[in-house]
Amino acid sequence: MHVQSVFDALRRPEYTGDNRCVPCTINNLAVAAVVCIWLWVMWWPGAMVFGAVALASIVFRGYLVPGTPTLTKRYLPDRVVSVFETWGDEPMTTEETVAANTERLLVESGPLKPCEEFDDLCLTPQFRESWYGRMEQITTSETEREALSETLDTDGEIAFLDHGEAFTAHINGRSIGQWESHAAFVADLAAARELPQWIDQWDRLDVAEQGTLIRGLRVFIDLCPNCEGQVTPMTETVESCCREHTVLAISCDGCDARLFESVADSIERDQKTV
């Protein structure tokens, strides 16, 4: 028990476990290896002691060199950090490919059109009326379960959990999706029921492609599905272990429900590839 309490005192949860910074860890392991090699040449027992202490520090504290998270964030190039953040990912996933062409497909199919008063895209009146009509029907009649069951063609037991900052849906106890809020879920459920009427090749798209199109529509919502109030886009700075991200967020003014959230850098990258 005493040893465990010592380990708990040494541990820094903000820099270990799920919060561990991979670039920080690799940098510190490299520093420790260089010092160990130098000490081994000079005095091998010192190398053994230092190696054990360094490894314990990295495991329990997240780093060896003091100030590593700040130094990594400040001086490590973004392109290097990105390599570690996408470690093991494919160069271009199906969802990212579809995301780059989401707006084009939605324009060609009819839900979106160029705005008349400014340089952007807007919902077409016809699609807006149909989409919002479905959202109103779901919220007023509280038929989320029935609509989701019909959309997914399942007779399993459906349950919802609202965590405040996240809304999840479950079928037979298994999670099938997570949304920023109940309002975001209603918007997606209504879009999933409406888009097949507009996109001819809808049934030929896989689940990831359909999900990207459905989620992409939320950027264009102008009235909240929950409180019917105005929505406001904003940018927020979110700090990770290695750098800061600019996040685009869209929320309802009346009920603070989050409708959409995405890293602004990824949005800019997708727009450049369209």
Secondary structure, 3 states (H helix, E strand, C coil): CHHHHHHHHHCCHHHCHHHCCHHHHHHHHHHHHHHHHHHHHHCHHHHHHHHHHHHHHHHHHCCCCCCHHHHHHHHCCHHHHHHHHCCCCCCCCHHHHHHHCHHHHHHHHCCEEECCCCCCEEECHHHHHHHHHHHHHHHHHCCHHHHHHHHHCCCCCEEEEECCCCEEEEECCEEEEEECCHHHHHHHHHHHHHHHHCCCCHHHCCHHHHHHHHHHHHHHCCECCCCCCEEEEEEEEEECCCCEEEEEEEEECCCCCEEEEEEHHHHHHHHHHC
